[in-house]
Amino acid sequence: MYPFLRPEQYKVKQPTDKYPSRISDKPVMIDRDDPVVYGKWHKESSLSEEQSAFYEKNGYLFLDQFFSPDEIIEWRQELRRLQKLYEQREAEYVIREPGGSDVRSIFAVHENNELFKQLSANPRLTAIVNHLLGSDTYIHQSRINFKPGFTGKEFYWHSDFETWHVEDGMPSMRALSCSIALEDNFHFNGPLMVVPGSHKKFVSCVGKTPDNHFKQSLRRQEYGVPDPDSLTKLVKHGGIDTIVGSAGSIVLFDCNIIHGSNSNITPLPRSNVFLVYNSVENTLTEPYSGQKPRPDYIAARSIR
């Protein structure tokens, strides 16, 4: 773990914007200017050489049955407890479904919940993350995503990095997400979909972001969304992979890969713990939009 640093202790001058976005009325596709796998593979690495190469090429890696059934049962019980708790209780870090009051996401679970704090520091998981990012890491963002049966809404296609760069000030593509399945993921209950290879292109989006847009975007994103022509080109080149597997599986995916998920109209829920790891060498600067930073429960501005 790392000593607490106040923002003024690690704040650095904002580097040149390598990935300008939301500044033009026309989208632009920019070649990635950062590595994908930062750590050099060796025989003691936490991933096999084939797994590391797959991640570099495709931008994601699926590991089935990474966690045990007993661990999943415990986390699922805690998830349901939190869901029931926040059905009636309001909190700034609880996001509700668009057009309704059902809980969509609970943020900052690695700080507000001891069980998920321990999960975020799992040694097997962090060893893989640190290899891919080539340094020690910290949690940039954490949340539980609920996608209940019948009513779970979609997450439209997007690159996380585009938002983290523009709205949070993340300088480079040196972060990744880990989605931990707490329910079985089938093709039909709104699983994660990714566009392989799309992480090597940055889609500069159109439109200027309104102030405090995060209050709406966490429910339904309207800015920082790739245009249809760019999405079509990326899908024609890389296709679409649908991530399915049993509870306890994880998927690690690069911060810039285009991904999304359909709504869930089946009776089968799909919930996951979502952890974002950022390199300690890639801490946030001022947002590239020039706007006020989003709250810490969405984008950590200190390393703990």
C-alpha positions as CSV (number, residue, x, y, z in Angstrom):
1,M,0.0,0.0,0.0
2,Y,1.1,3.6,-0.5
3,P,1.2,6.5,1.9
4,F,-1.7,9.0,1.6
5,L,-0.7,11.9,-0.6
6,R,-2.5,15.2,-0.6
7,P,-3.3,16.5,-4.1
8,E,-0.8,19.4,-3.8
9,Q,1.9,16.8,-3.1
10,Y,1.6,14.9,-6.3
11,K,-0.1,17.4,-8.6
12,V,2.0,17.9,-11.8
13,K,1.8,20.3,-14.7
14,Q,-0.7,19.1,-17.2
15,P,1.1,17.4,-20.1
16,T,0.3,18.0,-23.7
17,D,-3.0,16.7,-24.7
18,K,-2.3,13.6,-26.9
19,Y,-5.9,12.7,-27.2
20,P,-8.1,15.9,-27.8
21,S,-11.8,15.3,-27.7
22,R,-15.1,17.1,-27.5
23,I,-13.5,20.2,-29.1
24,S,-14.7,19.9,-32.7
25,D,-17.9,19.3,-34.6
26,K,-16.3,16.4,-36.5
27,P,-15.1,13.1,-35.0
28,V,-11.4,12.1,-35.5
29,M,-9.8,8.7,-35.1
30,I,-6.3,9.0,-33.6
31,D,-3.7,6.2,-33.4
32,R,-2.8,5.2,-29.8
33,D,0.4,6.8,-28.6
34,D,0.8,4.6,-25.5
35,P,1.8,0.9,-24.9
36,V,-0.9,-1.6,-24.1
37,V,1.2,-4.0,-21.9
38,Y,3.7,-2.0,-20.0
39,G,5.3,-4.9,-18.1
40,K,7.9,-7.1,-19.8
41,W,6.9,-10.7,-19.7
42,H,9.2,-13.3,-18.0
43,K,8.6,-16.8,-16.7
44,E,7.6,-15.6,-13.3
45,S,5.0,-13.2,-14.6
46,S,1.4,-13.5,-13.3
47,L,0.1,-14.2,-16.8
48,S,1.3,-16.7,-19.4
49,E,3.1,-15.3,-22.4
50,E,0.1,-16.2,-24.5
51,Q,-2.3,-14.4,-22.2
52,S,-0.2,-11.3,-22.2
53,A,0.0,-11.3,-26.0
54,F,-3.8,-11.8,-26.3
55,Y,-4.4,-8.8,-24.1
56,E,-2.0,-6.7,-26.1
57,K,-3.6,-7.6,-29.4
58,N,-7.3,-7.6,-28.4
59,G,-7.4,-5.2,-25.4
60,Y,-9.1,-7.6,-23.0
61,L,-8.5,-10.9,-21.2
62,F,-11.2,-13.3,-19.8
63,L,-10.3,-15.6,-16.9
64,D,-12.9,-18.1,-16.0
65,Q,-13.5,-19.2,-12.4
66,F,-10.9,-16.8,-11.1
67,F,-12.7,-16.6,-7.7
68,S,-14.2,-19.5,-5.8
69,P,-17.9,-20.2,-5.3
70,D,-17.6,-19.5,-1.6
71,E,-16.1,-16.0,-2.3
72,I,-18.9,-15.3,-4.8
73,I,-21.6,-16.3,-2.3
74,E,-20.3,-13.9,0.3
75,W,-19.9,-11.0,-2.2
76,R,-23.4,-11.7,-3.6
77,Q,-25.0,-11.6,-0.2
78,E,-23.3,-8.3,0.5
79,L,-24.4,-6.9,-2.9
80,R,-28.0,-7.8,-2.1
81,R,-27.7,-6.2,1.3
82,L,-26.5,-3.0,-0.2
83,Q,-29.1,-3.0,-2.9
84,K,-31.8,-3.3,-0.3
85,L,-30.2,-0.7,1.9
86,Y,-30.2,1.9,-0.9
87,E,-33.6,1.2,-2.2
88,Q,-34.9,3.9,0.2
89,R,-31.7,5.6,1.3
90,E,-30.1,8.4,-0.8
91,A,-26.4,8.8,-1.2
92,E,-24.4,10.8,-3.7
93,Y,-22.4,7.8,-4.7
94,V,-25.6,5.8,-5.5
95,I,-26.8,6.1,-9.1
96,R,-30.3,5.1,-10.2
97,E,-31.7,3.8,-13.5
98,P,-32.7,6.4,-16.1
99,G,-36.4,7.2,-15.7
100,G,-36.7,5.2,-12.5
101,S,-35.6,4.8,-8.9
102,D,-34.0,1.3,-9.1
103,V,-30.3,1.2,-8.1
104,R,-28.1,1.1,-11.2
105,S,-24.6,1.5,-9.6
106,I,-23.0,2.0,-6.2
107,F,-19.6,3.8,-6.4
108,A,-16.6,3.9,-4.1
109,V,-17.3,0.4,-2.7
110,H,-13.5,-0.1,-2.2
111,E,-13.6,2.7,0.3
112,N,-17.1,2.4,1.9
113,N,-17.2,-1.4,2.3
114,E,-14.6,-3.5,4.0
115,L,-15.4,-6.7,2.1
116,F,-14.9,-5.0,-1.3
117,K,-11.9,-3.1,-0.1
118,Q,-10.3,-6.5,0.6
119,L,-11.3,-7.7,-2.8
120,S,-9.7,-4.7,-4.5
121,A,-6.4,-5.6,-2.9
122,N,-6.5,-9.3,-3.7
123,P,-2.9,-10.3,-4.3
124,R,-3.6,-12.6,-7.3
125,L,-5.6,-9.9,-9.0
126,T,-3.2,-7.0,-8.3
127,A,-0.2,-9.1,-9.5
128,I,-1.8,-9.4,-12.9
129,V,-2.9,-5.7,-13.0
130,N,0.6,-4.5,-12.0
131,H,2.2,-6.6,-14.7
132,L,-0.1,-5.2,-17.4
133,L,0.4,-1.6,-16.3
134,G,4.1,-2.1,-15.5
135,S,4.0,-0.4,-12.1
136,D,2.3,-0.3,-8.8
137,T,-1.3,0.7,-9.1
138,Y,-4.2,2.3,-7.1
139,I,-8.0,2.3,-7.5
140,H,-9.1,5.1,-9.7
141,Q,-12.8,4.1,-9.5
142,S,-14.9,1.2,-8.1
143,R,-18.5,0.4,-8.2
144,I,-21.1,-2.3,-8.2
145,N,-23.2,-2.5,-11.3
146,F,-26.7,-4.0,-11.0
147,K,-28.6,-5.3,-14.0
148,P,-31.7,-6.9,-12.6
149,G,-33.9,-9.2,-14.5
150,F,-36.5,-7.6,-16.8
151,T,-35.5,-4.0,-16.0
152,G,-31.7,-3.7,-16.3
153,K,-30.9,-1.0,-18.7
154,E,-28.1,-1.0,-21.4
155,F,-24.7,0.7,-21.3
156,Y,-24.1,2.3,-24.7
157,W,-20.8,1.9,-26.6
158,H,-18.0,4.0,-25.2
159,S,-14.3,4.2,-24.3
160,D,-13.8,4.7,-20.6
161,F,-10.5,6.5,-21.3
162,E,-12.2,9.2,-23.3
163,T,-14.3,10.3,-20.3
164,W,-11.5,9.8,-17.8
165,H,-9.2,11.9,-20.0
166,V,-11.6,14.7,-20.8
167,E,-13.5,14.9,-17.5
168,D,-11.0,13.7,-15.0
169,G,-7.6,14.6,-16.4
170,M,-6.1,11.1,-16.8
171,P,-3.0,11.8,-19.0
172,S,-2.3,8.5,-20.7
173,M,-3.8,5.1,-21.5
174,R,-2.2,3.3,-18.5
175,A,-5.3,2.1,-16.7
176,L,-7.6,-0.9,-16.9
177,S,-10.8,-2.2,-15.6
178,C,-11.6,-5.5,-13.9
179,S,-15.2,-6.7,-14.0
180,I,-15.9,-9.6,-11.6
181,A,-19.1,-11.6,-12.4
182,L,-21.3,-12.2,-9.4
183,E,-23.9,-13.9,-11.5
184,D,-23.6,-16.2,-14.5
185,N,-23.2,-14.2,-17.7
186,F,-25.2,-15.6,-20.7
187,H,-25.5,-14.3,-24.2
188,F,-29.0,-13.1,-23.5
189,N,-28.9,-11.3,-20.1
190,G,-27.0,-8.2,-21.1
191,P,-23.3,-9.3,-20.8
192,L,-20.3,-7.2,-21.6
193,M,-19.5,-6.7,-25.3
194,V,-16.1,-5.5,-26.5
195,V,-14.7,-4.5,-29.9
196,P,-11.3,-6.3,-30.1
197,G,-8.5,-4.1,-31.3
198,S,-10.4,-0.9,-30.8
199,H,-8.1,0.0,-27.9
200,K,-5.4,0.9,-30.4
201,K,-7.5,3.8,-31.9
202,F,-8.8,6.8,-30.0
203,V,-12.1,8.1,-31.2
204,S,-12.3,11.9,-30.6
205,C,-16.0,12.7,-29.9
206,V,-18.0,15.7,-30.8
207,G,-19.7,18.3,-28.6
208,K,-18.7,20.3,-25.5
209,T,-19.5,18.7,-22.2
210,P,-22.0,20.6,-20.1
211,D,-21.0,21.5,-16.5
212,N,-21.8,18.8,-13.9
213,H,-22.7,16.4,-16.8
214,F,-21.7,13.4,-14.6
215,K,-25.0,13.7,-12.8
216,Q,-26.8,12.7,-15.9
217,S,-24.1,10.7,-17.7
218,L,-23.9,8.0,-15.0
219,R,-27.5,7.2,-15.7
220,R,-27.5,7.7,-19.5
221,Q,-24.4,8.9,-21.4
222,E,-24.9,11.4,-24.1
223,Y,-21.5,13.1,-24.5
224,G,-18.2,11.2,-25.0
225,V,-20.1,8.7,-27.2
226,P,-18.4,7.5,-30.4
227,D,-20.1,8.4,-33.6
228,P,-21.8,5.6,-35.7
229,D,-19.3,5.8,-38.6
230,S,-16.3,5.4,-36.3
231,L,-18.0,2.5,-34.5
232,T,-18.9,0.8,-37.8
233,K,-15.2,1.0,-38.9
234,L,-13.9,-0.4,-35.7
235,V,-16.5,-3.3,-35.7
236,K,-15.8,-4.1,-39.3
237,H,-12.1,-4.4,-38.5
238,G,-12.3,-6.2,-35.1
239,G,-15.8,-7.6,-34.8
240,I,-17.6,-7.9,-31.5
241,D,-16.8,-10.4,-28.7
242,T,-19.5,-11.2,-26.1
243,I,-18.0,-12.1,-22.7
244,V,-20.0,-15.0,-21.2
245,G,-19.0,-17.2,-18.3
246,S,-19.9,-18.4,-14.8
247,A,-20.0,-16.4,-11.6
248,G,-16.5,-15.9,-10.3
249,S,-15.0,-15.2,-13.8
250,I,-13.3,-11.9,-14.4
251,V,-12.6,-9.8,-17.5
252,L,-9.7,-7.4,-17.6
253,F,-10.0,-4.7,-20.3
254,D,-7.9,-1.8,-21.4
255,C,-9.2,1.7,-20.6
256,N,-9.6,2.6,-24.2
257,I,-11.4,-0.4,-25.6
258,I,-14.8,0.3,-27.0
259,H,-17.4,-1.7,-25.0
260,G,-21.0,-1.7,-24.0
261,S,-23.9,-4.0,-23.0
262,N,-27.5,-4.6,-24.0
263,S,-30.5,-4.2,-21.6
264,N,-31.6,-7.3,-19.7
265,I,-35.2,-8.4,-20.5
266,T,-34.7,-11.9,-19.1
267,P,-35.6,-13.1,-15.6
268,L,-31.9,-13.7,-14.9
269,P,-30.0,-10.8,-13.2
270,R,-26.4,-9.8,-14.1
271,S,-24.4,-8.0,-11.5
272,N,-20.7,-7.4,-11.2
273,V,-18.1,-5.6,-9.1
274,F,-16.2,-3.2,-11.3
275,L,-12.6,-2.1,-10.2
276,V,-10.5,0.4,-12.2
277,Y,-6.8,0.3,-11.6
278,N,-4.5,3.2,-12.6
279,S,-0.7,3.3,-12.6
280,V,0.8,5.4,-9.9
281,E,2.8,7.0,-12.7
282,N,-0.4,8.1,-14.4
283,T,-2.1,10.2,-11.7
284,L,-4.8,12.7,-12.6
285,T,-4.0,16.3,-13.7
286,E,-6.7,18.9,-14.3
287,P,-9.5,17.8,-16.6
288,Y,-8.6,18.4,-20.2
289,S,-12.1,19.9,-20.7
290,G,-11.1,22.8,-18.5
291,Q,-14.0,22.1,-16.2
292,K,-14.3,21.3,-12.5
293,P,-13.1,17.8,-11.7
294,R,-15.7,15.2,-11.0
295,P,-16.2,14.0,-7.4
296,D,-13.6,11.7,-5.8
297,Y,-16.1,8.9,-5.5
298,I,-16.0,8.8,-9.3
299,A,-12.4,9.6,-10.0
300,A,-9.8,9.3,-7.2
301,R,-7.5,12.3,-7.1
302,S,-5.3,10.9,-4.3
303,I,-3.4,7.7,-3.9
304,R,-4.0,5.7,-0.7
